[in-house]
Amino acid sequence: MSDAFVEAAPQSHQERKSAHQSWARLLAEAERLHLPMKFLLVLPPDFINFEFDELRTYAAEYHPGEHRMLLNRSLSLNAAGRVLKPLGGMTHKELEVLYHELFHAYMDYLMVRGVPLGEPERGSDVLLRAAKEYQVCRYGEVMIAPIVQRMDDVESRYLTETESWEALNETWAVFVGWVVWSQLELPRQTGESVFHGGQDAHQWILRFKRAFENGEFRGYYVPEEPGERRLAQKRYLAKSAQLSLEEAFVIMEQALGFSNDFVKMADVSFGPAWRSTCLTGKERVN
């Protein structure tokens, strides 16, 4: 591993102390920048193994089995490939990428944790239950765009359990990254978080609705079948298979810490035409 540096996965007392300090700095910076924190507060300080390297074909990636987050060296302090640079020194796009990967780590943690979550973390249980339901009813059979440059040409695919879970995770992470980017890009009229209401909130909701209309919340999956994987390393979902409004609201409330009043305001702005039905396997049989 060249000169990449694993910041987490500590072995000694000093490394554990360093991991806790680094994570505390990240949380403090996220709070100062009014970035979503709810799901970050659930993650243990030493859960993620941060690594940095020269990435040319992708911005970042997360490996669940190793809890390893591989980021471009540009996201490290002085591009030295050792520790994460301060959030305040990142571009809006870099923060979008970072939050995308942090959300992958969060979902990884929810899948592998061995103890029940405490009272402040019950939203995570709600989120995980919802994810399992949506995996079956929305990501078991999907429409894909085989040729990314021709998004109107779509095909139906039945996904394996692994493929459907990846499609859901990537779609949800795309949305989380967009939430962070869009908040930062919005011309701010107050110093508070956009999601606390006011004129800023209305402007954000307009962008939120426009992104849905444009089909921006689409994930992908890596085909399990070797023959298909030789044709395409990734299969991107079609616009019709993008994130549903109901999924977005679950993520907003249970992972990102949006207030219930804000979610209701966003819901009203869309209207009933945007509602979708998600049937469980039992309901479909009946």
Rosetta blueprint (number, residue, H / E / L):
1 M L
2 S L
3 D L
4 A L
5 F L
6 V L
7 E L
8 A L
9 A L
10 P L
11 Q L
12 S L
13 H H
14 Q H
15 E H
16 R H
17 K H
18 S H
19 A H
20 H H
21 Q H
22 S H
23 W H
24 A H
25 R H
26 L H
27 L H
28 A H
29 E H
30 A H
31 E H
32 R H
33 L L
34 H L
35 L L
36 P L
37 M L
38 K L
39 F L
40 L L
41 L L
42 V L
43 L L
44 P L
45 P L
46 D L
47 F L
48 I L
49 N E
50 F E
51 E E
52 F E
53 D E
54 E L
55 L L
56 R L
57 T L
58 Y L
59 A L
60 A E
61 E E
62 Y E
63 H E
64 P H
65 G H
66 E H
67 H L
68 R E
69 M E
70 L E
71 L E
72 N E
73 R H
74 S H
75 L H
76 S E
77 L H
78 N H
79 A H
80 A L
81 G L
82 R L
83 V L
84 L E
85 K L
86 P L
87 L H
88 G H
89 G H
90 M L
91 T L
92 H H
93 K H
94 E H
95 L H
96 E H
97 V H
98 L H
99 Y H
100 H H
101 E H
102 L H
103 F H
104 H H
105 A H
106 Y H
107 M H
108 D H
109 Y H
110 L H
111 M H
112 V H
113 R L
114 G L
115 V L
116 P L
117 L L
118 G L
119 E H
120 P H
121 E H
122 R H
123 G H
124 S H
125 D H
126 V H
127 L H
128 L H
129 R H
130 A H
131 A H
132 K H
133 E H
134 Y H
135 Q H
136 V H
137 C H
138 R L
139 Y L
140 G L
141 E E
142 V E
143 M E
144 I E
145 A L
146 P L
147 I L
148 V L
149 Q L
150 R L
151 M L
152 D L
153 D L
154 V L
155 E E
156 S E
157 R E
158 Y E
159 L L
160 T L
161 E H
162 T H
163 E H
164 S H
165 W H
166 E H
167 A H
168 L H
169 N H
170 E H
171 T H
172 W H
173 A H
174 V H
175 F H
176 V H
177 G H
178 W H
179 V H
180 V H
181 W H
182 S H
183 Q H
184 L H
185 E H
186 L L
187 P L
188 R L
189 Q L
190 T L
191 G L
192 E L
193 S L
194 V H
195 F H
196 H H
197 G L
198 G L
199 Q H
200 D H
201 A H
202 H H
203 Q H
204 W H
205 I H
206 L H
207 R H
208 F H
209 K H
210 R H
211 A H
212 F H
213 E H
214 N L
215 G L
216 E L
217 F L
218 R L
219 G L
220 Y E
221 Y E
222 V L
223 P L
224 E L
225 E L
226 P H
227 G H
228 E H
229 R H
230 R H
231 L H
232 A L
233 Q L
234 K L
235 R E
236 Y E
237 L E
238 A L
239 K H
240 S H
241 A H
242 Q L
243 L L
244 S L
245 L H
246 E H
247 E H
248 A H
249 F H
250 V H
251 I H
252 M H
253 E H
254 Q H
255 A L
256 L L
257 G L
258 F L
259 S L
260 N H
261 D H
262 F H
263 V H
264 K H
265 M H
266 A H
267 D H
268 V H
269 S H
270 F H
271 G L
272 P H
273 A H
274 W H
275 R L
276 S L
277 T L
278 C L
279 L L
280 T L
281 G H
282 K H
283 E H
284 R H
285 V H
286 N L
